[in-house]
Amino acid sequence: MAQLFSHNALENLQELDERWSETTLQKTLNQFPERKPQAEYFTTSSLPINRLYTPLDIAELDYQRDLGMPGEYPFTRGVHATMHRGKPWTMRMFAGFGSAEETNARFHYLLKQGQTGLSTAFDLPTLYGYDTDAPEAEGEFGICGVGVSSLADMEVLFDGIPLDQVTTSMTINSPAPIIWAMYIATAEKRGIPRAALGGTLQNDILKEYIAQKEFIFPPEPSMRFVTDTVEFGTKEMPKWNTISISGYHIREAGSTAAQELAFTLSDGFEYVRWAVERGIDVDDFAPRLSFFFNAHNDFFEEIAKYRAARRIWAREMKETFGAKNPRSWLMRFHTQTAGVSLTAQQPINNVARVAIQALAAVLGGTQSLHTNSLDEALALPSESAVTVALRTQQIIAEESGVTNTVDPLGGAFFVEALTNEMERQAYEYFDRIQQLGGVLPSIEQGYFQSEIADAASRYQWEIDRGKRTIVGVNNYKMEEELNIPILRMDAEGYQRQVARLNRIRQERDQEAVQRTLAALREAAARDDVNLMYPLLDAVNAYATLQEMMDVLRGVWGEYREPLIV
C-alpha cells in the first residue's frame, strides 16, 4: 500500500488546519458569518458537506489501488486512456412520440443536427405489451413515446436510417425481447445481418419492480426472459449491449445518489449471477453490459457517484465473479439529465439546470449523454427545445475546454472524499441486501421501495420547509405568463397506426402466425429453450406485440406487487 501523503506531512497539515481554523477562519466568521448553519450545508442527497477539504480527508487514499490510470483497473479515472480527447461521448437524444412516422421524422432531424446515436422512447401501451387499439390502451397512444404494435410499425419507425451505421438505444423492459426481435427483423429484411447491428436494449426488469413499476410477469420468468437475451446477444450480436442496467428511474423515483449507485450495481450483479448460472462464461457477456445513470443537480455528488461506480464494478467483477478479461471490469454508461429536477415554473431556467447536470456527466466520464429539453415539465419536447438541449452538449464538447484533459477533477480533495463516501454507503447497502437474501427477496419484502420512499419524503420535506431552494418554485418566484411553444402531435396519427395494424392482421399468413405463437407458447413453458428464436419467427410472421405478450401472460401469469405496510 502506497499512500499519497506521508505521516509527517499529515501531522503538519493537521497543525496547519487547526491554526487556520483558530485564526484566519475565525476572524472571517466574526466579520462575515456564513449564510446558514453548518448543519444546513448538504448535498442533494442530504450528505453533510464540510467547510473545507484537505489531504486529511483522503489520508488513506492509495493512488494505484483507488485511482489508477485512465483506461486501467480500477477505472476510477475513466474507462479509456484518452477519454473525450480521443472521442467525444455519443450525443444520444431521447426521442419518441405519436406515430412511427412522426418519430421517424424526428430521428432524421436529430441526425441532421449532429446527433450521433438514436434513443427510442415507447408509449405506455407498448411498454405494457398492448397493441395500439387494445381497450387497455385507450387514450395512451403516443403520449410518452412512439407506439409500436408489429414489425410493420418498426419498419416505418426506422425507414431511411442506416441501421448498420448508427447505434440505437431502446427504452423498453418487460416486452424488450419482442421489440428487439422487431428491430433485428427490420434490419435483416434490408439485408443487414444481425451481427452488424450496434446498440443497447434497456431490458432492466429489476428496476421496474424497484422503481418504475412497468413490470408484467413475476420476477423469476422475467429474469429468465432477460437471461435469454444475454445468451442470444453473446452468440449472435457481438456489437449489442443486451442490458442497460438503469439507475436513472431509481433516482427519478426519489432515491439518493448513494441509493441509485447501490441499487443499480446490485441489479447488475444479479444479472451476472443469472447469466453465469445459465452456463455463460462471464468474460463472454460482461463486456457487453452497460449502465444508465441519472445526472441530478448536485454537481460534485454526481461526479463522485460515477467514479465510485466504476471502481466498485471493476473490483466486484474481478474479485467476486472472477472475470479475467479487463473489458469485463470496465463500466460503460449512458447518462440522462434529471427529468425530475425540471420545473414548470420559469421553464427557461431548465436550460441552466441541464447544462450543469450535463457537465457533471461529462466530467464524470460518461460514454453517452441525453440532455433534457426546457419544456419537458410541460409536454414532450418541441423541435426548437430539443435543438437547444443538443446544442448544450455540443457547446460543452467544443467550447468549454473540459474535454482537453482526462479526468480533470481527479485528485481533488473534495471529489475524492465524496467518491470514497459514495463507495462506503454502497457497500452498506450491499450488506443489507445480502442479509435480506438477495435482490429478489429484497424486492418482494419492499426494501428498495421503502428506502426510496423515505428518501423522497425527506427531500420534499426539506423543500417544503425552505431548507432546500428550488429556484422559481419556493424561492425567487415570479408571476409570469408562459410563452413556451408546445409540441402538437398529428391528429391523424392514431388512425394511421390502427389502419396499418388492421391491414397487417388481414394480409398476413394466418396459419404462420398461429404456428409461431404455438411454438412460442411451448418454448415459454420449458426452461431449456431460448425464447429469442421463436420470437423472431413470430415477429417475421407479423404476429403483433400483444399476441406474443398474451401468450407469455398465459404461461407465466401477471405479477401483483405485495402491499408493503
N, C-alpha and C positions, 0 to 999 in steps of 0.2 A: 504493500500500500504506500502510495506516494502522495502525501497531502501537499496542497499548493502552498500552504503557509507554515512556516516553522513555529515551534513552540515559543521561542523567544519573540518572534515577530508578533504573535498573537498577544503575548503578555504586554508588550509595548503598546500595542493598539488598544488593549483594554484600559491601560492608564491614560492614553490619549483621549479615548471616548469619555472616560469619567471626568477628565479635566475640561473637555469641551462642554459637556452637559452642565457642569457646575459654573462655568464662566460665560463663554460666548453665547451658548444657548439660553441660559437663564437670563442674561442681560437682554437678549432679544425678546424673550417671552414677557419680561417685565414691561417692555416698551410697546410691543405689538403681540398681544395674545393671539393664539391660534383661533381659527374661525369656529371651532367646535371642540368638545372634549375628546381626548384620545380614544375613548371607547366608541366614538361615532365615526372613526375612520376605518372603513372596512370595504372589502371587495363587493362586487355584485352578488357573490355567494355568501356574503357575511363573514368572510375570513378577516380577522383583525390585521391591520397594517401598521407596522412600526413607523416611527417618525423618520428613521434613518437606517440604512443597511450598510454593513461593512463586512470585511472578511470574517469577523466574529460570527456572522450569521451563516456562513458556509465553511466553518472551520474544518469539518470532516470531509470536505469535498476532495475526491481523488480524480485528477483530470482524466487519466486513461480509463478508469473504471466507470466514472459517472458521465463524462462528456465525450471523450474520444475525438476522432477527426471526422469531418463530414464524409458521408459515404461509407463509414466503417462502424462496426459494433462499438457502442450500443446505439448508434444513430441519433443520439440526443441532438446533435448539431445539424441533422438533415440526412436524408436517405441517399443523396447524390453528392459527389465530391465538389461539383461546381454550382449546385442548386440553380438559382434563377439567373446566374451569369451565363450558364450554358443554354438553358431553355426556360422561357417563362412558363408559369403554370398554364394549364388548359383553361381558357375562358369559356365556361360551360353554363350559359344562361338557361334556367329552367323555363320551359315553355309547354303550353298545352291548354287549349280551351275550345269549347264548341265542337264543331265537326272536324273530321280528319282533314278536309280541305282547308279550313281556317288555320289549323295548326301547321300544316304543311307550308302555307304561305308565310307564317311567322318564322319557321325554320329557315326558309330561303332568305328572308330578310336579315336574320341574325348572322347567317354565314356571310352575306354580302357586307355586313358591318364589321367584320373581322373576328367574329366568334370562331373558336377553333374546335368545338365539340358540341354535340347535341345532348340535351337533357329533357326527358319527356315526362310530363305530368298527366295522369289519367283521372277521369272523373269518378265520382263515388260508385255509380253502378258498375263500372269496370273493376274498381278496387274490391268490390264485394262480390264479383263474379256473376253479374246480371247483364242480360242483353239490354240494349237501349230502350226497347219497347216493353220491357217487363213491368208489370204493375208495381213492383217494389222500387222501380227506378223513376217513377213519375215525378217530374219536376226537377230532377237532378242532372239531366243530360248536359254535359259540357260546362258545368258551373265551376268546378275546381280543377278541371283538366279536360283532356280530349276523351271522347267516347270511342271505345274500340270493342266491337262485338264479334268480328270474324276476320279471317285473313284478308277479305276484300277491303275492310277499313284500314288494315295495316299497309296494304299495297298503296292506297291513296295517301296515307299519312307520310310515307317516305318516298313518294313519287318524285323522280328527278334528283334524288340525293344519292351521291356515290357512296354506298354503304361500305365499300372496301377501302375508302379513303378518309372517312370520318369515324370518330368513335362516338357511340351512342350510349347514354345512361338512361335507364328506365326505372322510375319510381313506382314500383309495384311489388306487392308482397304475397298475400295468400294465393292469387292466381298467377304469380310470377312465372312459373314454368310454362304455362299456356301462352302468355303474352310473348315470352322469349321464343317459343316454338313458332309463333306467327312471324316474328321478326326474321328468324332463321329461314323459314319457308319463303318469305318475301325476297330475301337475297338469293336463295337458290333458284327461284323461278327466273331470276335475271342472269343466271349463270355464275353467280358469285359463290364460291364454296364456303361452307360454314367456318372452315379453319382460317379463312381470311378476315373474318369479322372481328372487330375490336370494340369493346365497350364494357358496360357494367350493368348488372342486374341488381336492384336493391335486395330483394329476396331475403330480407331480415325479419323473419316471423317472430323471433323472441321479443324484439322491441315493440311489436304490436300488442302482445299480452301485457307488456310493462307500461306502455305509454300511449300509443296511437289508437289502439282498440279496433283496428281493421282486420281482426282475425276472423276466420270462418271455421276451420277444423280444430279438433282438440290438439294439444301440443305434440303428442307422440307422432301421429301421422303427418302433422305439419313438418316436423323435423325430418321425417323420412323423405318428404317431398323435397325439402331443401337439399338434403344429402344426395338425392338423385341428381340434382342439377350440378352439384360439385363433382360427382363422379363423371357425368356426361361431359362437362366442360373440360375436365382433366384429360379425357380421352379424345375429345373431338374438336375442342375450340381453345387452342393454346393462348390466344390473344385476349380471351374474355375473362373478366372478373365476375365470378358467379355469385358472390355475396358482397354487398356493400354494407358492412356492419355499422349500424347507424346510431350515433348518439344524438343526432340533430333533434329527433322527435322527443327523445327523453328530456332534452333541455327545454324544448318548446312547451312541454307539459309542466314545467316549473322546477326542474331539478337544479341543484347547484352544479358548478363546474366539476367538482370532485365526484359527484354522483354520476354525471354524464360520463366522465372518464372511467370510473369503476364499473358501472353497469354495462357500458358498451364493451369494455375489454372482457368482462365476464361472459357476455354473449359470444364474443369471438372465441374464447377458449372452449365454450360449449360446442360450437360448430366444429372446431378442430377435433374434439373428442369423438363426436358422432362420425366424422369422416374417417378417422383412424380406426374406429371400431368397425366401420364398413370394410376395412382392409386396404384403404388407400394410403400409400406412403405419404407421410407429412410433407416431404420435400417435393412431392409431385403436385400438390394442390395449394400449399400455403403461399407460394409466391403470387398466386392469382387472387388472394383475398385482399379486399380493400376496405377502407373505412370512410365514414361520413360524419363530420363533426359540425357543431354549431360555432358561430363566431358572435359572441354576445358583446355587451357594452364595455366591460372592464378590460381594457387594452392588455395590461400585463398579465392578468389572470388567464386570459385566453392563450397567450403565447406560452405561458408556463404549462398549461394543460396539454398543448400539442407536444411540447418537448418531453414531458413526463410520459405521455402515451407511447412515444417511440421507444423510450428507454425500457419501459415495463414490457411492452410487446416483444422486443428483442430478447430480453432476459428470459421471459417465460417460454418463448418458442425454442430457445436454445437449451435452457436448463431443464424445463419441465417436460416439454414434448420431444426433446432430443433431435430437433431439426439440425441438419448438418450443412445445408446449403445456405450461404449468407443471405440469399434473396428471400428465404423463408423467415428471416429475422426482421427484415425491414418492414416498417409500416408505411404504406402509401395511403393518402387520404384526400378526399374532396371536402370542401368547406362551403357552407352557405351562411350568409349573414343572417342574423336573428330576426325572423319574421315577428316573433312575439314582442320585440322591442319597438316595432314601428307604431306610430301614433296617428290616429285620425285627426287629432288636433295639430294645427300648424304642420301639415304633412311635408312641407318643403324642408323641415328640419331633418327628415328621414335621410336626406342626401348626406348630411354630415355624419349621422349615426352609421350609415352603411359604409362610408369612406373609412371611418375609424375601425370598424369591425373588419373590413376587407384588408386594411393594412396589418392588423393583428394576425390574420390568417397567413398573409404573405411572409411576415417576419417570423411566424411560427413554422413555416416550411411546408405549406400546402402544395399539393400537386395539381389541384383543380379547384376552381372557385366559381360560385354563383353569387352575384350581388343583387339583393332585393331592390325593387323599384319603390320610388317615393309614394306611390299611390296604393300600395298593396294592403294598407289598413282599410281601404275604401272599396276596392274591387280588384279584379285581375288586372295586371299591368297593361297600360296602353303602350303603343309603339314608341311614342316620344319618351315616356318614363323609362322603358326598358333600355332605350338607347343611352340615356343618362347613366343608368346603372352599369352598362357595359363600358361606357367611356370612363367611369370611375376606375375600373380595373386597368384600362389602357393608360390612364394618367399615372397610376401607381407604377405600372411596368415601365413606362417610357420617360416620365418626367421627375419622379420623386427621388431617384437615386438609391432607393433601398435595395435594388437588385444588384448593385455594383459589388457587394461583398457577401460572403457566405456567413449566415448566422450572425448578423451584426450585434445582436444583444447577448450573445454567448459570453459568459464570464461576468455579466452584470450582477452585482451582489443581490439586488432585489429579485431579479429574474431567476437566478439560481436557487435562492432561498425559497421562492414561491414554487419552483419546479419540484424541489425536494418535499415541500409540504403537500403538494398535489399527489406525489407518489406515496407519501406516508398515509394519507387519507384513503387512497385507493386500496392499499393493502389491508387497511382496517375493514373496508367493505368486503374485500375478497374473503377475509377470515369469517366474517359474519355470514356470508352466503354459503360458505362451506359448512358452517355449523348448522345451518338450516337444511342441509342435504344436497345443495347444488342449485343450479339456476331454475330448473323446472319446479322443484319443491318450493323454492322461494317465490316463484310466480303464483303457484297455487295457494300459498299462505298469505299472499298480498303484501309481501315485504317490500318489494320495489315500489309498488303503488303507494303504500303508506308513507315511505320515505320521501317520495316526490311530492305527495300532497302536503306533508309537513313543511317542506322547503318552500313550496309555492305559497302556502298560507303565511309563512314568516315574511317572505318578500313583499307580499301585498300589504301586510300589517305595517311594515316599515314605510311604504309609500303613503298609506292612509294617514299615518301619524307624522308625516313630514320628515322622517329620519332619512329618507332617500328621495332625492329630487328627480322627477321626470320632467324635463323642460317642456313647457307648454301644456302640461297636464295638471300637476299640483304646484307648479311654480312658473312664473313668467307667462301667465295666461293672458290671452288676448281675445277680444270679441272680434271675429272676422268672418267674412263670408267666403266659403270655399269656392275656389275657381280652378279646380283640377279636372282636366278632360278625363272622362271615364270611358273605358273600353266598352263598346257595344257589340254584342255577338250577332251574327247573321240570323235573322228571324226564321229563315228558311232552312237553317242547318239541321234541325231535328227531323223535319220532313224528309230531307235529302238522305239523312243517315238511315232512317227507318225504311225508306224506299229501297235503298241498296240492300238492307238486311232481308227484306221480303223477297227481292229479286234473287238473292243468293239461295234462300230457302226453296224457291220454286225451281231454279235451274240446276242445282247440284244433283249429283248421283245419290239418290236417297238410300239405295242399298249399300253403297260405300260408307255413307255416314253411319248407318245403323251397325254395319260390320265393325267399323273402327271404334265406335262407342262401346260396343260389347267387348271388344278386346281391351279397351281401357278399363272397363269395369272388372274384368277378370284379373288384369295386372294389378289394379289397386288392392284387390283382396289378397294378394300374395306379397311376400316380403322379399322375393328373390328376383324381381323384375324392375328394371329402371324405367320409370314412367315417361321419361322424355321420348322414348321411341314410339310407344302407342300414341302419345300426344301429337307428335309430328305427323303421324298417319291421319289422325282425326282432323288436325288443322288443315292439312293438304286436301282433305275431302270437303272442306268448308263447313265442318261442324262449328257451331257457334260457341262463344265463350260460356254462356250459361248451360248449354247442353253438356259440355265437358265438366263444368263445375257441378252440375246436378248429379252426374254420375258419381263424382267423388263424394258429394254430400250423402248420397245414398249408401255408399260403402263405409264412410268414416264418421258420418254424423256431423253435427254442428256443436261448437263449444259455447257453453254459457258460463261466463265468469262468476265464480262464487262471490257471495256477498261478504265483504270484509267489514266487520263492525269495529 
